[in-house]
């Protein structure tokens, strides 16, 4: 395969892009395949399900043995979502190579076997930044820099870069058709469809078919108008994914097909599902993957969907159930904890269990009401976050979990707060704190959590944290080692502050051990309590590596510990007998 990036950096003219397109798509590669492109757009409303549709199609194509990749274009001018509030854009998903990306990349990785990279997430800000840098270097030879061809050429170059090594590249265009911000991306894919040929590309439009209760009907007019918007800029959808509250019957499919110039078979009914992991099965039943393979002339095997079918059965008919509390400050927007939420669900799947996730606002928790807020849960999780708002409530929850022997899982900021709570209430350091909460970086104090040495002089906020995958060595006799069953692990990070090693000896003397260490920089990555059923804090974000078909072991064991806690509280006598029996067998 041709390395698109190096070609584009040398020649950014339209002619070089066209040559690159031909070489990347119409010439057979060493592996004997021709590259195909599937462009995914959305219409009528935002949050219509483009990301899930793209991820589900990726899962179905992988189930047929097709080598895929998926990328996302976001039309905002930010370089990445790293500096955005979670209330603005939901969670920030971090890739292995440390890119801060849109949460849809989490869907892509969860639904497929992919490990995505920085090149799979591109924003308008990145495109314009690159073009302006080229202009300043003189790459455009004194010409007038314009949206067409310079911006669209850069967009196309990013597609070819991300597509390297894949038989099929699925490209999602963020935003809603009709938004001014998305127009350069739509123009770029219009050009690409001409460049690579109709036989090597297709357009899948995800739209909304509302149900009008008063009329008792599904209405297709918004979909018709959305397709009309696409046609006005030279794009004709090949497949329509119609999101709806109720299934679309054949007569409505024919009507939509007639007005939108697609075949009735290519109008896909995508009604609301009971859980997102049913979506690949729903779309497969509508023959989406079969239609795509026919359209792109892909010779594949029948899809192997047993894993997805098992997940659907487990979630519909679980053997057990358990309640777990997530104590955070972004609970009013669940998308802020999207990967975390799904990872807890994955832990339930691993234990054939339904997990009822209870979101608790940390700003509303105090010593007076903590029992009322958390007394009926079997596990407590404190997730990542930034800043001092809500931290006292989180530490009250952590103290409650520690003293009541409730399974506790602290992630990133949750691990740091667990260390501060332990320092204050067990080690007797009443003024234990984090340097993050104080503006003066030279101030002295009991900073149990301190800023990393290489972050002290960093002023820029965007993309400057400790980001991406780092190795961690585990203590052989720790709970963490029992969970991972490996002496060395790799996990993804997103933080500036770290555990202060000068407190490590005191902590271990008092019963909190540092059992995971990044040896390259001597950073504490995992802490756990010795005399507690399950109390683990991690500096990294394990939720970014959990998949429904491969649940992350930390979440699987956390849910397992919560189930044991539930058994103890629901059936105390039976639980004591079971523990005694297990000890007898061990002896």
N, C-alpha and C positions, 0 to 999 in steps of 0.2 A: 504493500500500500504506500502511496505517496504521502509524505509528511506535509500536510497542507500549510501548517503555520509558517514553516521556513520559506515556502514559495511566496506566500502572501506578503511576508515581511520584506522580501526583496522586490516584489512587483505588486503594487496595490491597484493596478489599473483593471478595468473591466475585462480586457482581453486575457490577462493572466488568470482571472477568476474563471472565465469560461473554459480555458485550457485545463485548469485544475478540476473543474466539474466533470469534464469528459473523462479525464484520466482516473478520477476517483469512482466513477459509477458505471461506465460502459465497458471498461476493459476488465476482463476476468483477472482476479487476483491469484496469488500463489495458492490459495486455498480453493480456487475454482468457483468462487461466487461473484455475483455482480451486486454492488451495493444498492440498496433500496432506501427510500425516505418516506416516512409517514408523518405528515404534518397534522397537528391537533389544535383546533381552534375552539372557542366557546362563544355562545351567543345568548341573547335575551337578558340574562342576569349573571352577576359574578357568583363565585362559589357554586357553579353548576355541576362540577365534578369532572373537569378536564383532567386533573392530575390523577384521580383514581381510575378514570377511563384509560389514560395512557399507561398507567402502571398495570392495570388488569390485562390490557392487550399485550404488554410486555411479558407478563406471566404466561399467557396463553401461547405466545409464540415460542417462548423458552420451553414450554411443555411439549411443543412439537419439534424441539431440537434446533431451533433457529438461534444463531448468535446475534444478540441485540445490544443496543445501547439506547439510553433515553437522555434527553437534555431539555432544559427549560430556559426560555427567554422571558425575562421580567421587564415590563416597560417602564418601571420607575427609574428616576435619574440617580438614585443612590448607587454607589458602586456595588454594594451588597447590603443585605438586611441587617448586618451586624450591629449597627448603631440605632436601629429602630426599636421602639417600644414594642413589647409583645402584644400590647393592646392595638397597635397599628397593623401588625403583620403576622401575628401568631409567633410560633417558636422559630428560632434560628437553628437550622440543621447544619451539623459540621461533618465534612467528609474526611476520609483518611488523610488526605494531603493538607488539611487545615483550612479549606474554604468554608466561609460562612454563607449559607445558601438558603433558598426558599424551602419551606416545609414540604413541598411536593417532592423534593429529592428524597425525603424520608419514605414517602409512598413508593417511589421507584425502587429503592433498595430493599424495602420490606417485602415487596411483591415479587422480586426477582432475585437472582444470584449475583447481581451486579455490585461492584464496589466503585462508586462514582468518584469523580475528581473535580477539580476547579473548572475544567473546560466544559463540564456538563451543566453549569449554571452561569448564565450571562445576563447582564442587565443593560439597559440603555446607557447608564452611567459608564460602564466599562467600554461600550462601543464608542461613545463620543470621546472618552478619555484617550483611547488608542488612536483615533483619527486625528485629534488635536495634537497629540505628541508627534505623529507622522508629519503633520503640516508644519510644526515648529522645526523639525529636522530638515525640512525641504523635500520630503519624499514626493510631493505632488508637483514639483518643478514649477512653482509659481502659478499654478492653475487655481481656479475658483473651487473651493471645497464645498460640496453640496450633499444633500441627503441622498440624491441619486446622481452619480453612482457610488460615491465614497462610503456613505453610511451603509447602504445596502450591500456593497461589496464586502465590508467588514463583517456584517451579519452572516453572509454566506460563508466567508472564510471560517468563522467560528463553528458553523455547522459541520463543515468538512473536517475541521480539527477534531471535534468531539466524536465524529463518526468513524474514526480510524479503527480498523480491526473488526468492525461489526458488519454482518450481512444486512441487517435492517436497523436504521436509526429512526427512533421515534422522537419527534421534535414538538414540544408543547409551546404554544405562543400564549403568554400570560395576558390577563385582561379580557375584555369583552369586545367582540367585533362591533365597530362603531366608535370606540374610544380613539381619540386623536393620538394618544401615546403609542398605540399598537401599529399604526399605519406603516412605519418603515419596515417592521418585521413582516407584515403581510405582503408588502411590495417585494421584499427579498424572497419570500417563498414563492411568490408568483413567478419571479425571474428564475428561481431554481427549478421549478417544474418545467420550464421551457429548456433550461440548460441540460438537465439530466434525462429528459424525455418522459412522456406519459407512462411508458411501461415500467419506469423505475421510481415513480413517485405516486402518492395519493394523498387526498385531503379528507380528514375525518373531523366533522363538525359536531361538537357537543352542544345541544340546545335544550330548551325547557318547554314542555307542553303542559300548561297549567290546567288544573281541574277546577271548573267553576261550579261550586256546590249548588248555588241557586238554580242553575240551568241543568245540573246533573250531567255535564259534558266536559270532555277534554277539548281544549281549543288549540288549533294548529296555527292560527294567524301569527303569533309571535315568532314561531319557527320560520314561517314563510318570509317574514320581514327580515329576519336575521340572515337567511340565505340571500335575500335580495341585496343586503349590505355587502356581502362577500362578492356577489356577481358584479356589483358596481366597480369593484377594484380588480376585476379580472380573475376571480377565483370561483371555481365550481366544485362543491363538495362531491366526493365519491360515496361517502357513507355518512349517515346522520345517526348520532346517538341521542335518542330522545328521552331526557330525564323527566320523570313524571311520578305523580303519587299513585296512579293506578295503571295497570298494564294497557298498552295500546293494541286495539284489535286490528284485524286485517283491513277492514274498510277504511279506518283512519290512516293506516300505513299507506294505502293506495292514494288517498287524498293528498297526504304530505308528499309522496313520491311524485305525483302529477304536477303539483305547484312548485316543487323544488328541483325537478329534472333529475331525479335519481330513480333507480329501480326499486320497486316495493320491497324486495328482499334486503335492500341496503338501508332501509329505515329500521333501526334497531330500537326495540322497546327496552328501556332501562328504568323500571319502577324502583321505588324506595326499597332497600333491602333491610333486613333486621340487623345485619352487621356488615361491615365493609368487605369481609372476606368471602361473602357470598357473590360479590360482583363478578369475579372471573367466571364463576359457574353460570350466572345469569347471562352474561354476554356470550359464553360458549354455547349455551342453549339457543341463543338467537343466531348462532353460526357466524359470529363476528370474525373469529380467527380464520375460519374456512373461507369466508368472503375475501379477507385480506390476502390470503395465500393465493387464491384464484386470481385476484386483481393484479398482484405483483409477480405472478407466475413462479411462486415458491413451491418447490417439491419437498414435501415434509411427511413425517409420520403422523399418525393420529395422536392427539394430545394425551399426555399422561397426567390425569387430574386426581388421582387417588388421594394425594396429600391434601388438596383443597377440599375434597369431599369429606375427608376425615375431620378437618377443621370445622366445616359447616355442621356436621353431626354433633361434634363436641360442644359447640356453642349453642346449638338448639336443645340438646338433651344432656346437660352436664350431670355428672354423678354427685357433685357436692357444690356447696356455695360458701362464700366467705366475704366479709366486709373489710375493706382496707381504706384508710383515710389518707388523702394527699393534702398536706398542710402547706399552703402557699399564699402568695399575695396576688396572683394573676387568675384566680379561680373564676372570675366573671367572664373570662374568655377561655374556654377549654382548649382552643387551638394553641394557646401558649404552652400547653403541656402535651401536644399531640403525640410525639414519640414516646413519652413517658406513659401516657394512657394506654397506647397500643402495646407497649412492652409488658405492662401489668396484665393485660388481656392474654398476651402470649404465655405469661407465667401460669395463668389459669388453664390455658389449653394444655400445657405440659402436665398439669395435675388433674386433667379431666374435670375442671372446676369452673364454675361461674364466679367471677369476681365482681362484687358490687363496689364500685369506686366512689367514695364519699369525698367531695371536695370541701375543704374547710378553710375559710378566710383567716389567715394568721393574725390579721389586725384585730380580729374579734375574739381571740382566745386570751384568757387570763387564768391566774391561779384559781379564781373563784368559779369559773365555768368550764374548766378543762375536762372534768369528769363527765359533765353533761354532754360536752362536744365529742369526746373520744372514748367514753366508757363502754360503748357498744361496738367497737371495732376490734378486729383481731390482728391488725397490723397498721403501722404508722410510717408514712414515707414523707420526708421533707426534701423537695427537689431543689434544683439550682435556682439562682437569682442574683440580684445585685442590689447594693445599697442598704441603708439601715431601716427602711420602712418595713414593719411587720416582723422584725427579727426577734423581738421579745416574746411574741406569741409563738413563734417557731420553737424557741428554746423552752418555753413552758411545755409544749407538746413533746419535745425530746426528753425533758425531765420526767414527764408522765410515763413515757415508754420505758425509760430506764428503770424507774422505781417500781413500776407495775409489771415488769418482765414481759412487756408486749413487744413482739418482733418489730425492730426498727431498721429502716434503710434510709441513710442520708446520702444524697447525691450532690457532689460539688459544694455549693454553698451549704447544703444540708450537712455534709461532713464537717465543714468548718464550724458551723454553729454547734454541732454535737461536741466538738473539741472545746469550744468556749464554755458551753454549759457544764461540761465535766470539770473544767478548770475552776469555775466559780463555785460549784456546789459539792464537788468531791475533793478537789485539791486545795480548796480554801483561798483561791486567788480571786477575791471578790471584784477586783477591777479588771479582770481578764477581758480582752477586747480584740477587735480586728482593726488593723491600720486603715482598712477601706472606709471606716466610719469617721476618720479624722483627716482633715485637709492638710495638716502640717506633717509632712513626711519625715521631718527631723525630730519630731516630738518623741520623748522617751515614755515608756510605759510597759505594761504587761501585755504585749502584743502576741497572743497565742497564735494568731493568724497575721502574717506579715507579708509585705509586698516582695515578690521575687527580685533578686538582685539585678537581673537584666531589665527589669521593668521600671526601675527607680527614676530614670531620666527620660522615659517615654512620655511624650506629650500628646501625640496623635492617638485618637481613639479607635479609628477604623482598621480592623485587620491586624492589630498589634498585640493581642493577647497570646498566651501559650495555646496554640491551636493545633488540632490534628492528633494523629496516633503517636503514642510513646510507649516504650516497654516498661514493664513493672515486674520486679522479682518478688515472689511470695514466700513467706515463712512456711516451712514444711509442716508444722503442727498447728496451723491456723485454720479457722473455719473457712477463710477465703480459699486456702489451698484445697480443702475438701470440696468446695463449690466448683472450682475451675479444674481440679485434678491435673494441674500443670505447675511447674516451678516458675515459668515465665509467661506473661500475658502481654497483650497489646490492646490499649483502649484509647478512645478519642477524648480530647480535652478542650476546655474553653474557660480559661481563668487567668488572672494576674497575681492572685494572692495564694500563699501556701502556708502549711503548718510550720511553725517556728521550732526548729530542731532543738533549741536550748531547753524546751519543756518536755522532750521525749522521755528522758530518764524518770522524771517525776510522774508523768502519765503512766508509764509502765509499772512503776512502783505501786500506784494507786489502782491499777487494774484495767487500764486502756492501752492496748498494745498497738504499735505501728507494725503491721504485718505485710504491707506492700510498699516497696521502695523503688523509685526510679534511680538506679545506681549511677547512671551517667551524671546526675546532678544532685544526688543525695536528697531527693524530695520524697516526703511521705505521701503515698498514694492511697493507702487503705488503713483504717483504724478499726478495731473491734474490741468489745468488752469481753473480759475473761469470764466473769460470773453472770452471764446473761444467756438466755436461750438462743437469741439471734439479734445481735446489735452490731451492724456493720455500716461504716461510712466510707465512701469512696470519693476521691478528688476528681475522677473522670466521669464521663457520661455513657454508661453502658446501654442506655436506651437507644443510642444511635447504631447499635450493632445487633439489635434483636429483630428477629423475623418470625412470622407465624409458623413457618415450617421448620425454623431453627430458633426456638426461644432462648434468650440469653440466660445462662445458668444462674446468675445472681437473682434475676426475677423469678425463675422457676423455684429456687430454694427459698426465696422470701415468701412466696405464696404458700409453699409447702410448710414453712414455719408458722405462717398465719393459720393454716388449717389445723395444725397441731394445737395452737393456742385456742382455737375455737372448740376443739374436741375437749380440751381441759376445762374450759368454762362451761360448756354445755353438759358434759358428763364427767364430773371430777372424780368420782369413785372408779369408773371404768378406766379413766386415764391413768390413775395411780396404779391400778392393777396391771395395765399394759406396760407401763414403765418398769415395774418390778419384774415382769416377765422378760422384757428385753434385757435387763441387767443380769438376770439369771442365765439366760441363753449366752450372753457375752462371757460370763464367768465359766 
